[in-house]
Amino acid sequence: MPSRLKRCRDCRRVVGILFAVLAAGCSPPMQVSSNWGPGVQFSGSASTFDWSPQRRNASGDGRPASPDADAIIRETMERHLAVKGYRKAAQENPDFWIDYRVARNVRTDPYTFSEMTEGTLALYMINPDNGKMIWRGCARSPLQESDLPDVIRKKAEQAIKRLLDQVPFHKDGGF
């Protein structure tokens, strides 16, 4: 009889653990995808970047409503690119431009013309010579307009790191 009682307690523990795992998994996972522009082979030989001049504004179309969120996203992108060995161009022509978009509602991506759903964060690397996309990464549903700055920072950090993991380290930098 004692072994049957022990098995019953063990079963309850397992069921409790499974329930906790399932409950934690109820929030939708972040979906991350990326792709390179047609015919692009980014070797990591580029070393400098800057923000796309057409979209340096912190507000407006494709930007978050909160100026705090814009600053958080920009700082996080620059920091993660620096970790990979890239540096922000001072007064020289950068090897590539960077940009981002946050979809506040369903919208068309300005570079790929595909549909972006609400909450999507899209990062871009753009060729400054011709304005064509080098790389694009999307994290679906990471950001909500109502999130507090600390929550936005945490979500942006997670999304941008996962997205930029797809970009090679600069040959002379990074780890």
C-alpha positions as CSV (number, residue, x, y, z in Angstrom):
1,M,0.0,0.0,0.0
2,P,2.8,2.6,0.8
3,S,4.3,2.2,-2.7
4,R,0.9,2.9,-4.3
5,L,0.5,6.0,-2.1
6,K,4.1,7.2,-3.1
7,R,3.2,6.7,-6.8
8,C,0.1,8.7,-6.4
9,R,2.1,11.6,-4.8
10,D,4.7,11.4,-7.6
11,C,1.9,11.5,-10.2
12,R,0.4,14.6,-8.5
13,R,3.9,16.3,-8.6
14,V,4.3,15.5,-12.3
15,V,0.8,16.8,-13.1
16,G,1.5,19.9,-11.1
17,I,4.8,20.5,-12.9
18,L,3.1,19.9,-16.3
19,F,0.3,22.3,-15.4
20,A,2.9,25.0,-14.4
21,V,4.8,24.5,-17.7
22,L,1.6,24.7,-19.7
23,A,0.4,27.8,-17.9
24,A,3.8,29.5,-18.4
25,G,3.5,28.6,-22.1
26,C,0.2,30.4,-22.6
27,S,1.8,33.7,-23.6
28,P,2.5,33.6,-27.3
29,P,6.2,32.9,-28.1
30,M,8.1,35.5,-30.1
31,Q,8.4,34.5,-33.7
32,V,11.6,35.6,-35.3
33,S,12.6,35.4,-39.0
34,S,15.2,37.0,-41.2
35,N,16.2,37.0,-44.8
36,W,18.9,38.5,-47.0
37,G,18.2,40.7,-50.0
38,P,18.1,39.1,-53.4
39,G,21.6,38.1,-54.5
40,V,23.3,39.6,-51.4
41,Q,26.2,37.8,-49.7
42,F,27.1,39.8,-46.5
43,S,30.5,38.6,-45.6
44,G,31.1,40.6,-42.5
45,S,33.7,42.7,-44.2
46,A,31.6,45.9,-43.8
47,S,32.6,47.7,-40.6
48,T,30.6,50.9,-40.3
49,F,26.9,51.7,-40.1
50,D,24.7,54.7,-39.6
51,W,20.9,55.3,-39.5
52,S,19.2,55.6,-42.8
53,P,19.0,59.3,-43.6
54,Q,15.4,59.1,-44.9
55,R,14.2,57.7,-41.6
56,R,16.3,59.3,-38.9
57,N,13.1,60.7,-37.3
58,A,12.1,59.3,-34.0
59,S,8.3,59.6,-34.5
60,G,5.8,59.2,-37.3
61,D,5.0,56.3,-39.7
62,G,6.6,53.1,-38.5
63,R,7.9,54.5,-35.3
64,P,6.5,53.7,-31.8
65,A,4.2,56.3,-30.2
66,S,6.5,56.6,-27.3
67,P,9.8,58.5,-27.8
68,D,11.2,56.4,-25.0
69,A,10.6,53.3,-27.1
70,D,12.4,54.8,-30.1
71,A,15.5,55.7,-28.0
72,I,15.5,52.2,-26.4
73,I,15.3,50.4,-29.8
74,R,18.0,52.6,-31.3
75,E,20.4,52.2,-28.4
76,T,19.8,48.5,-28.3
77,M,20.5,48.0,-32.0
78,E,23.7,50.1,-31.9
79,R,24.9,48.2,-28.8
80,H,24.3,44.8,-30.4
81,L,26.0,45.8,-33.6
82,A,29.0,47.1,-31.6
83,V,29.2,43.7,-29.8
84,K,29.4,42.1,-33.3
85,G,32.4,44.4,-34.2
86,Y,30.6,47.1,-36.2
87,R,30.9,50.7,-35.3
88,K,28.8,53.8,-36.0
89,A,30.3,55.9,-38.7
90,A,31.5,59.2,-37.4
91,Q,31.7,61.5,-40.5
92,E,32.5,59.0,-43.1
93,N,30.2,57.2,-45.5
94,P,28.9,54.1,-43.7
95,D,29.2,50.6,-45.3
96,F,25.5,50.1,-44.5
97,W,22.5,51.9,-43.1
98,I,20.3,50.6,-40.4
99,D,16.6,51.2,-39.9
100,Y,13.7,49.7,-38.0
101,R,9.9,49.7,-38.1
102,V,7.3,48.9,-35.5
103,A,3.9,48.0,-36.8
104,R,1.2,49.7,-34.8
105,N,-1.5,48.0,-36.9
106,V,-1.4,45.8,-40.0
107,R,0.8,47.5,-42.5
108,T,2.9,47.0,-45.6
109,D,6.7,46.6,-45.1
110,P,8.4,49.5,-47.0
111,Y,11.3,47.3,-48.2
112,T,9.7,44.0,-49.0
113,F,6.0,45.0,-49.4
114,S,4.9,42.0,-47.3
115,E,2.4,42.4,-44.6
116,M,3.5,43.2,-41.0
117,T,1.1,42.5,-38.1
118,E,0.6,44.7,-35.1
119,G,3.5,44.6,-32.6
120,T,6.1,43.4,-35.2
121,L,9.5,44.9,-34.9
122,A,11.4,44.8,-38.2
123,L,15.2,45.6,-38.4
124,Y,16.9,46.5,-41.7
125,M,20.4,46.8,-43.1
126,I,20.4,48.8,-46.3
127,N,22.9,49.4,-49.1
128,P,23.7,53.2,-49.0
129,D,24.8,53.1,-52.7
130,N,21.4,52.0,-54.1
131,G,18.9,52.0,-51.2
132,K,18.2,48.3,-51.6
133,M,17.7,46.0,-48.6
134,I,20.8,43.9,-47.6
135,W,19.1,42.1,-44.7
136,R,15.7,42.2,-42.8
137,G,14.8,40.6,-39.6
138,C,11.3,40.5,-38.0
139,A,10.2,39.7,-34.4
140,R,6.5,39.2,-34.3
141,S,4.5,40.5,-31.3
142,P,7.3,41.6,-29.1
143,L,6.2,45.3,-28.5
144,Q,2.9,46.7,-27.3
145,E,2.1,50.5,-27.2
146,S,0.9,50.2,-23.6
147,D,4.1,48.6,-22.3
148,L,6.1,50.5,-19.7
149,P,9.7,51.6,-20.7
150,D,11.3,48.8,-18.6
151,V,9.1,46.2,-20.3
152,I,9.9,47.7,-23.8
153,R,13.6,47.6,-22.9
154,K,13.4,43.9,-21.9
155,K,11.4,42.9,-25.0
156,A,13.5,45.0,-27.4
157,E,16.7,43.5,-25.9
158,Q,15.4,40.0,-26.4
159,A,14.1,40.6,-29.9
160,I,17.1,42.5,-31.2
161,K,19.6,40.0,-29.9
162,R,17.7,37.1,-31.4
163,L,17.4,39.0,-34.7
164,L,21.1,40.1,-34.9
165,D,22.3,36.6,-34.0
166,Q,21.6,36.0,-37.7
167,V,24.1,38.7,-38.8
168,P,27.8,37.7,-39.1
169,F,30.4,39.2,-36.8
170,H,32.7,41.8,-38.4
171,K,35.9,40.0,-39.5
172,D,38.1,42.2,-37.3
173,G,35.8,42.6,-34.4
174,G,33.3,40.9,-32.2
175,F,34.3,37.8,-30.1
